[in-house]
Amino acid sequence: MPTVPFHYVDVRTFAYATEDAKRVEQALRHFLPADVEVERTESEGHHGDRIDILSARIENADDVRYALSRLANLPDLGGLVDELDDRVTEHTEFFLHLDKQAAFNGETARGEGITFRAKVEAYPAKREKAVENARETLEALEAHEVRVPDPDQEDDETDAEEDDADGA
């Protein structure tokens, strides 16, 4: 994916009073490179309960590639490509909801909890062109199987290789 047809990616989630805000931030960070700052805004629910709004915007092309490569881990990426007509707005924004619990566990899945919004480049700035650009990008992710390594899995694989070497 040499060029990235996205101006930026925004990710956002809520940490409710019943949740550990650090764990919720960890889930959000699943989609962010390590050096990206997460902004925290405090809010209040209808009954006076605390709600933290956690969000980040990434604009650097390498950081955007990182976030998109996390989407490559979706088990139904082809289905997402088929839904692009419904997921790209007239303002050339691509929206997707991701599962917060799965992200906390280091996985990427569709669900509730994290909003992923990406501004798609489109010249002219028309929805149809944005859908086409988003489709090309997601199909490239699917075809090349771009994946971000999971550090926990790498450790498990290394341990397994070491066990094999010891047993030989």
Disulfide bonds with the S-S distance in Angstrom:
none
